[in-house]
Amino acid sequence: MLPTTSRGRSSSSTSRTNPMFIQYLRRIIKWQQMDIEYTFWQMLHLCTSPKVVYQHTKYHKQTKNQWARDDPAFVVICSLLLAVATMAYCAAYDHSAAHAVFVVISVLLFHFLFIGMLLATFCWFLTNSYLREEAPNSHVVEQRVEWMYAFDVHCNSFFPMFVMLYVIHYFLSPILVAHGFIPVLLSNLLFMVAISYYHYLNFLGYDVLPFLERTTFFLYPISVVIVLSPILILSGFNPSRYFMNMYFSQRVWI
């Protein structure tokens, strides 16, 4: 009887997830059904007080019985802002319209969506396989991290990094790509803060789930970043120049 019950639960969970994902995709093209105001509220608080956002995630679980968002507004708005920021870089540093289109598409599809899906899949597998608490008895309903929630956590963590590495970096780029020790120092510090904050928000996203343990694992990459940053600074490596050279062939800052 026990194996039969377990399979029934799994099948039921899958049947609920698939319609939810299909409905999520359908709402992407229905702007009027998106909660734009709440999305901007989340974006603001992810940069200032992210714990408040994840407190609301608990309320969402209580009312909707799922951790993941059912509103694609965050992904849509984040994609639009990323496209606008990338076009600003292309307008400033690129002289080819065709190459500018390629840069915008590659940043959206590769930097944000593809890498985000890979990271979400890795965290989803890691949390469900190694970080879940053991159920105290067989009568407790098994809880698992939803893949869509793992992707939500990535999107939440990505937005403040976007603000630092795409928006603030854009206005500081004339200084950051210059020669000398100060540009190297400032560029490394900006990347260090952005990447560290990304992993901190990743930690908050999984720490809020009551059925996970040892979520401090998600803070470990921060120590690696802090150790590597002085080494990169002393070696003269400038991440701003590196990534700008990667995307823009004109290299007007050389």
Phi, psi and omega per residue, in radians:
M1 nan -0.661 -3.083
L2 -1.111 -0.836 3.104
P3 -1.040 -0.642 -3.142
T4 -1.127 -0.728 3.124
T5 -1.130 -0.716 -3.129
S6 -1.102 -0.742 3.134
R7 -1.152 -0.626 3.118
G8 -1.104 -0.703 3.120
R9 -1.100 -0.778 -3.108
S10 -1.090 -0.754 -3.140
S11 -1.128 -0.720 3.120
S12 -1.092 -0.729 3.137
S13 -1.106 -0.703 -3.140
T14 -1.170 -0.690 -3.118
S15 -1.165 -0.508 3.090
R16 -1.345 -0.630 -3.051
T17 -1.215 -0.761 -3.074
N18 -1.067 -0.877 3.074
P19 -1.043 -0.630 3.125
M20 -1.093 -0.735 -3.122
F21 -1.207 -0.701 3.113
I22 -1.113 -0.760 3.113
Q23 -1.112 -0.662 3.113
Y24 -1.053 -0.790 -3.136
L25 -1.157 -0.663 -3.141
R26 -1.140 -0.600 -3.094
R27 -1.295 -0.230 3.141
I28 -1.070 -0.599 -3.114
I29 -1.670 0.125 -3.139
K30 -2.014 1.476 -3.052
W31 -1.030 -0.636 -3.075
Q32 -1.172 -0.317 -3.141
Q33 -1.606 -0.023 -3.106
M34 -1.609 2.503 3.105
D35 -1.604 1.499 -3.048
I36 -1.188 -0.738 -3.098
E37 -1.081 -0.775 3.129
Y38 -1.154 -0.609 3.118
T39 -1.108 -0.794 3.112
F40 -1.153 -0.579 3.059
W41 -1.081 -0.771 3.102
Q42 -1.073 -0.792 -3.120
M43 -1.056 -0.735 3.119
L44 -1.100 -0.804 -3.075
H45 -1.323 -0.387 3.024
L46 -1.136 -0.462 3.117
C47 -1.553 -0.370 -3.039
T48 -2.011 -0.791 -3.122
S49 -2.552 1.316 -3.027
P50 -1.103 -0.442 3.132
K51 -1.084 -0.523 3.111
V52 -1.129 -0.675 3.129
V53 -1.088 -0.769 -3.107
Y54 -1.337 -0.323 2.974
Q55 -1.169 -0.666 3.082
H56 -1.220 -0.453 3.062
T57 -1.097 -0.645 3.068
K58 -1.096 -0.731 3.112
Y59 -1.108 -0.660 3.123
H60 -1.091 -0.700 3.107
K61 -1.104 -0.685 -3.112
Q62 -1.212 -0.586 -3.068
T63 -1.619 -0.628 -3.070
K64 -1.840 -0.128 -3.124
N65 1.033 0.621 3.021
Q66 -2.718 2.592 3.129
W67 -1.433 -0.575 -3.065
A68 -1.306 2.681 3.047
R69 -1.177 2.551 2.983
D70 -1.845 0.101 -3.128
D71 -2.011 2.079 -3.106
P72 -1.411 0.156 -3.042
A73 -1.021 -0.668 -3.093
F74 -1.094 -0.795 -3.132
V75 -1.143 -0.744 -3.112
V76 -1.123 -0.845 -3.103
I77 -1.177 -0.715 3.114
C78 -1.079 -0.693 3.113
S79 -1.139 -0.732 3.127
L80 -1.132 -0.760 3.121
L81 -1.123 -0.682 3.114
L82 -1.136 -0.699 3.113
A83 -1.123 -0.746 3.124
V84 -1.107 -0.775 3.135
A85 -1.107 -0.723 3.131
T86 -1.143 -0.687 3.097
M87 -1.127 -0.568 3.080
A88 -1.132 -0.726 3.060
Y89 -1.081 -0.751 -3.131
C90 -1.123 -0.681 3.128
A91 -1.137 -0.563 -3.096
A92 -1.489 -0.593 -2.959
Y93 -2.154 -0.067 -3.093
D94 -2.096 2.495 -3.131
H95 -2.045 0.222 3.125
S96 -2.142 2.110 -3.129
A97 -1.137 -0.699 -3.133
A98 -1.128 -0.725 3.126
H99 -1.190 -0.612 3.110
A100 -1.093 -0.730 3.088
V101 -1.078 -0.743 3.118
F102 -1.062 -0.751 -3.128
V103 -1.108 -0.779 -3.124
V104 -1.087 -0.811 -3.123
I105 -1.139 -0.738 -3.115
S106 -1.155 -0.660 3.119
V107 -1.160 -0.767 -3.135
L108 -1.154 -0.875 -3.036
L109 -1.353 -0.673 -3.046
F110 -1.604 -1.006 -3.067
H111 -1.078 -0.799 -2.999
F112 -1.605 -0.994 -2.989
L113 -1.430 -0.946 -3.043
F114 -1.139 -0.911 3.121
I115 -1.103 -0.656 3.110
G116 -1.076 -0.720 3.110
M117 -1.163 -0.672 3.099
L118 -1.114 -0.818 -3.142
L119 -1.128 -0.719 3.123
A120 -1.097 -0.726 3.132
T121 -1.137 -0.725 3.108
F122 -1.084 -0.833 -3.128
C123 -1.173 -0.661 3.092
W124 -1.064 -0.803 3.124
F125 -1.154 -0.766 -3.110
L126 -1.083 -0.846 -3.088
T127 -1.156 -0.762 -3.114
N128 -1.263 -0.481 -3.072
S129 -1.582 -0.578 -2.969
Y130 -2.240 -0.329 -3.009
L131 -1.918 0.003 3.117
R132 -1.357 2.475 3.072
E133 -1.260 2.538 3.068
E134 -1.241 2.334 3.109
A135 -1.116 2.298 -3.111
P136 -1.111 -0.479 3.091
N137 -2.688 2.938 -3.043
S138 -1.253 -0.194 -3.099
H139 -1.522 -0.171 3.141
V140 -1.393 2.313 3.139
V141 -1.202 2.251 -3.121
E142 -1.202 2.316 3.121
Q143 -1.984 2.459 -3.126
R144 -2.346 2.692 3.079
V145 -1.316 2.230 3.100
E146 -1.331 2.460 3.120
W147 -1.070 -0.679 -3.140
M148 -1.142 -0.552 3.067
Y149 -1.195 -0.703 3.093
A150 -1.052 -0.659 3.091
F151 -1.223 -0.640 3.048
D152 -1.033 -0.743 3.134
V153 -1.078 -0.743 3.082
H154 -1.052 -0.806 -3.131
C155 -1.072 -0.754 3.097
N156 -1.052 -0.762 -3.109
S157 -1.244 -0.543 -3.088
F158 -1.236 -0.613 -2.993
F159 -1.066 -0.888 3.087
P160 -1.061 -0.599 3.076
M161 -1.139 -0.643 3.052
F162 -1.062 -0.775 3.140
V163 -1.039 -0.720 -3.100
M164 -1.354 -0.776 -2.989
L165 -1.644 -0.149 3.095
Y166 -2.048 -0.716 -3.073
V167 -1.549 -1.097 3.137
I168 -1.067 -0.725 3.125
H169 -1.053 -0.633 -3.139
Y170 -1.067 -0.810 -3.100
F171 -1.273 -0.459 3.121
L172 -1.632 -0.072 -3.014
S173 -1.001 -0.641 3.093
P174 -1.011 -0.553 3.110
I175 -1.450 -0.739 -3.019
L176 -1.181 -0.507 -3.095
V177 -1.648 0.042 3.127
A178 -1.293 2.947 3.090
H179 -1.434 2.700 3.056
G180 2.064 2.965 -3.081
F181 -1.255 -0.684 -3.084
I182 -1.068 -0.827 3.069
P183 -1.045 -0.680 3.099
V184 -1.086 -0.784 -3.136
L185 -1.099 -0.872 -3.096
L186 -1.131 -0.713 -3.128
S187 -1.118 -0.795 3.127
N188 -1.134 -0.674 3.121
L189 -1.138 -0.713 3.136
L190 -1.117 -0.782 3.120
F191 -1.164 -0.657 -3.141
M192 -1.102 -0.806 -3.138
V193 -1.134 -0.753 -3.101
A194 -1.116 -0.825 -3.106
I195 -1.203 -0.682 3.125
S196 -1.125 -0.715 -3.139
Y197 -1.178 -0.613 3.072
Y198 -1.014 -0.829 -3.099
H199 -1.247 -0.540 3.070
Y200 -1.124 -0.769 3.103
L201 -1.175 -0.590 3.040
N202 -1.029 -0.774 3.107
F203 -1.058 -0.798 -3.139
L204 -1.071 -0.657 -3.104
G205 -1.107 -0.642 -3.132
Y206 -1.613 -0.444 3.129
D207 -1.181 -0.430 -3.116
V208 -1.285 -0.306 -3.130
L209 -1.367 2.084 -3.007
P210 -1.221 -0.274 -3.083
F211 -1.707 0.122 3.087
L212 -1.837 2.631 3.063
E213 -2.314 2.877 3.134
R214 0.997 0.617 -3.133
T215 -1.259 -0.157 3.054
T216 -1.100 -0.202 3.044
F217 -0.938 -0.594 -3.090
F218 -1.286 -0.144 3.076
L219 -1.588 -0.255 -3.075
Y220 -1.030 -0.688 3.139
P221 -1.039 -0.432 3.141
I222 -1.109 -0.707 3.128
S223 -1.126 -0.624 3.097
V224 -1.122 -0.757 3.131
V225 -1.097 -0.741 -3.115
I226 -1.156 -0.617 3.115
V227 -1.263 -0.700 -3.078
L228 -1.280 -0.558 -3.045
S229 -1.002 -0.869 3.103
P230 -1.054 -0.608 3.124
I231 -1.127 -0.761 3.136
L232 -1.170 -0.661 3.123
I233 -1.121 -0.821 -3.122
L234 -1.177 -0.481 3.121
S235 -1.425 -0.153 3.123
G236 1.463 0.225 -3.139
F237 -1.324 2.251 3.134
N238 -1.986 1.821 -3.108
P239 -1.097 -0.521 3.127
S240 -1.141 -0.844 3.113
R241 -1.097 -0.657 -3.118
Y242 -1.078 -0.872 -3.084
F243 -1.299 -0.582 3.091
M244 -1.165 -0.717 3.080
N245 -1.129 -0.523 -3.125
M246 -1.155 -0.645 -3.014
Y247 -1.774 -0.479 -3.026
F248 -2.087 2.004 -3.045
S249 -1.305 -0.338 -3.086
Q250 -1.173 -0.648 3.064
R251 0.898 0.922 -3.069
V252 -1.193 -0.207 -3.097
W253 -1.584 -0.075 -3.111
I254 -1.383 nan nan
